[in-house]
Amino acid sequence: MNVAIIGTGNIGTDLLYKILKNSDYTLVAFVGRRESTKKLPDNVPYYSNGIQFFIDNPKSCDIVFDCTDAYSAAKNAIVFLEQDIIVIDMTPSKIGRMCVPNVNCECLRHTKNVNMVTCGGQVSIPLLKYLTTKCTVSYAEVVTQISSESAGMATRINVDKYIQTTESAIQNLTGINNCKVILNINPSPETVMQTTIFLKSTGGTFEDYDNFIDMMRKYVKGYTPEIQPTYISEDTLMVSVKVYGSEDYLSKYAGNLDVINCAAIEVANKICTLKNDNKHIKNMYDGILDI
């Protein structure tokens, strides 16, 4: 599968190193908007002309990861749609279908533009979905803290969009209509990404919580339980997880970037599986018609 990355900030560069480790993908372009100031591996095809690269080289890839910002992603999406390129949008643009692995990957059958929500969404939504199967939830408050060093320029530009998109995704993908999302950017460089959830809820037992954690760690290895689901009052449930980065490019304190990139790779893997399944079905029908 030929893939490209547009956007060469923290998310794009970390994703680059993840793609290079995966033999299922061939990187055809790593695209920024200026000459690279980072030392990149010799085999990386770097281009500095932004979206113009794709205009000049139509249909150059099967999948493009858009790691720019929510405003640029809206403009880029038009180009990719015209070229029938599948977009995995890493920004909180809300253009494509919002997707969280283990929650709603069936949507991949019906869209060419997949939105990866936000880092906080990728951490909290699977957990909230799990909790809604165990107890009745009337309100959710999701508080995420990340290290200032892992919050690049695009992240800071997108803070308002981050909150809006995460709240919208929680409502749409978990059925919790009353929710609030808070993001804290901690100035300490050794701040581990941590998401703490408070729920107004009743009922529920959580004996299989470890199974949920194991499911998450299949594609986000740093997904780590901090506080088990615990009732801190009669109707208030609290749970907390930390996410450590896998240190492909950034430090272990950049779990917020790692989780959304790991989720994006998981989505790309599922897209590849769907394409292979469709090809297999087509070959079967071709064989029947030949008979």
N, C-alpha and C positions, 0 to 999 in steps of 0.2 A: 504494500500500500504506500503510495507516494504522499508525503505530507509536507506542509510548509507551516512556518510560524511567522506571524507579523506582530511586531512589538518586542523590543529587545531589553526591556527592563528586568526587574527581579523575577517576575513570574515567567516571562518569555525565556530568559536565560536558564533558569532552573528546569523548565520544561524541555529546553534544548538538550540538556545533559541526560534527561530521562529518555528522550526519544533515541538518542545516540546509543543507549544501552540496550535498546529493544530491536532485535533482528527482524521483527515483523514489519518494520517501517523503514522507508528510505526518505531521508530529509532532502528535499529538492531546493529549499530556500529558507534562509533565516533573514527576515527583512526588517530593517529599521528605517529611520528617517534622516540619518546622518552617518558619517563615517564612524565605525565602531571604535570605542575607546577601551574595549575589553579584549584581553587575549583569549582568542577562541581556538579550539582545536583546528588543525590544519585542514581537515576534511569538511569543514563547515562552509557551505556556499552562502556567503553573506552578501546582501544587497542593501544599498542605502537609500533607495528611491521610494520607499513606502509603498502605498497602494498602487503606484504607477507600475511597479514591477509586474503585478498581476494583470494590469491592463495591457502591458506590452507582451506578456507571456500568458495568453489565455489558456485556461484548463491545464495549467502546469502541475496540478496536484489533485488528489482525490479528496483530501481533507485539509483544511487550514485551521489552525488554532489562532484565534484573534486575541492577542494579549495587549491590546492598545489601551483604550479607555472607552467609557460608555458612549461618548459623543463621537469619537472616531469610528467605533464599531458600527454605528448606525449608517454612516456613509459607506464603509467598507462592505457592509452586507449587500448593498445594491449591486456592486461589482461581482461578488461571489454568486449571487442569485442568477445573474445573467449568464455566468459561466457554468452553472450547475455544479458548483463545488460545495461539498458539505462543510458547514462552518461549526466549529466548536468554540463558542464565544465565552471567553474567560472574564468578560467585563459584566457589570450589573446593568446592562442595557435593556434587558427585558424584551428584546426583539424576537428571539426564537423561543422554542418550547423549553421551559425550565426542566432540567433533568437532574436527578440525584440517584446515583447507583443504589441498588437495593430498595428503591422506593417506586420509581416509575419509568424504568428503562423501556417499557413497551412503547413509549412515545417515539422512540427512535425509528419505528417503522413508518411514521407519518410526517416526518419533518426533515428538511435539509439544513435547518439552522437550530442548533442546540445551545441553550444558555446554561452555563454552569452555576448560576445563581451567585453565590458569594462564598468566601471561605467559611464564615460563620454558619451559613446555610448548609454547606456540605457536612459540617460537624453536627449541627443541631437537628436538622430535619429527619435523618434516619433515627436519631434518638427519640425525638418527639413522636414519630410514627410508631416506634416500638411501645412507648409509654401509653399511647392512645388505645393500644390493643389490651392494655392491662388495667386501665382505670378511666374514669370519666373526667374529662378535662374541660373547664370552663374559661380558663385564662392561662396564658403562658408568657413568661418574661425571660428573655434570652440575653445574657450578659456575656460578652466576649472581650477578652483582653489580649492584645498582641504587643510585641516589642516594637518600639519606634523604628529600630533599624530595619525591620522587615516591612515597614510601611513606606513604599516608594511613592514617587510623585503621582502616578496614576491612582494608587490607592487613596491618597489624600484628596485628589480631585473628585474621587467618586464616593466620598463618605456619605453624603446625603442619599445618593443612589443606592449605596450599600444597604442603608437602613430600610428604604422603601422596598427594594427588591427582596431582601430577606424576609420582611414581614409579609409581602405578597406571596412568596413561595411557601411560607409556613401555612398561610391560610389555604392556598390552593392544593398543597400536597399532603397536609395532615388533617385538614378539616377543623383546625383550631382558629376560629374567626376572630377571637379577641386575643391579641398578642402585642407585645412590645419588644423591640430589639434595641440593645445598647451596645456601643463599641467604645472600648477604652484603649487608647494608644499609650502604652507605658514607656516612659523615657529610659528605663533600665534596659541595657542591651541584652541582659540575660533573663528576659521575661519569656517564659514558655507560654505558647498559646493555650488559653484555658477558656472553656465555655461552661458557664454555670446557668442552669435552668431552674426557675421557680414556677410551679404549677399550682393553680387552684384546682384541686381534684378530690375525688373520693374513691375509696376502694382500691383494689389492686395488690397483687403479690408479684414479686420479681425474681423468682427462683432461677429463671433462665437468662438472667441479665448477662452472665458470662458468655452465653452462646451468642448474644447480640454483639458483644465486644469482639468475639472471635470472628464473626461475620464481617465486621468493619475492618478488622486487621488483615483480612485477605487482600485488600487493596490499599489500605492506609496503615502501614506497619506501626506508625507512631501513635495510633489512637489508643489512649491509655486512660482507664478509669481512675478518677481522683476521689469522688464521693459517690457511693452506691445510692440508688434511689431510696430516699429516706424521708419520712414524714416528720417535719420539724414543728408542725402544729397539727391540729385535727384535720385541717383541710388544705395544708400547704406542703407540697412535695418538692424536695430539692434533689438535684443530681448534678454532678460536675465531671467533665472529662478534660484531659490535657492532650495536646497533639504535639509530638516532637518531630522535627524535620528529619528526613532521611540523609541529609548532608550530601546530596548529589552535587550541589553547587553552593548552596547556602548553609548556614549553621543549623544546629538542632533547635535553635530558638526561632526559626522561621517556619514553624508548623503551619501557620496560616497559608503560606504559599504552597507548602508541600501538600496539604490536604486537597486543595482545589486542583493542583496539577495531577495528583494521583487519581482523583475522581475523573479528570478529563481523559487520562490514559485508559481508565476502565471503560469509559464511554466509547472511546475510539476502538477498543478491543471488541466491544459488543457490536459496534457498527460493522467491523470486519467480519464478525461471525454471521451477522445478518446478510451481508453481501455474499459470503460463501454459501450460505444456505439457499439464498435465492438463485445463485448460479447452479447449485446442485439440482434444485427443483427444475430449472429451465433445461438442464441437460437431460434430466429424466423425461420430460415432456418431449424434447427433441427426439430422444430415442424411441419413444412410443410412436411419434408421428412418422419416423423413418420406417418403422415396422408396418 
